């Protein structure tokens, strides 16, 4: 089993503040994906089963949160493909 990357303290503070807000569906699922790891220490497999996602989606969401903070929960995925124009 892989060892998850630790979540920095400043990201935990952001998550706690964000928890007090209301969100639409996908933002709530993204929040749960992070919160279940922080509060319960659940594995990515358990989190994926709980919220109905693929394990890789859970890993990507958690890694994106570590990198971008709450923006990863509200904005969703970032794509590396530049727009045509």
Buried (B, 14 or more C-beta within 10 A) or exposed (E): EEEBEEBEEEBEEBBEEBEEEEBEEEBBBBBBBBBBBBEEEBBBEBBBEBBEBEBEBBBBBBEBBBEBBBEBBBEEEEEEEEEEE
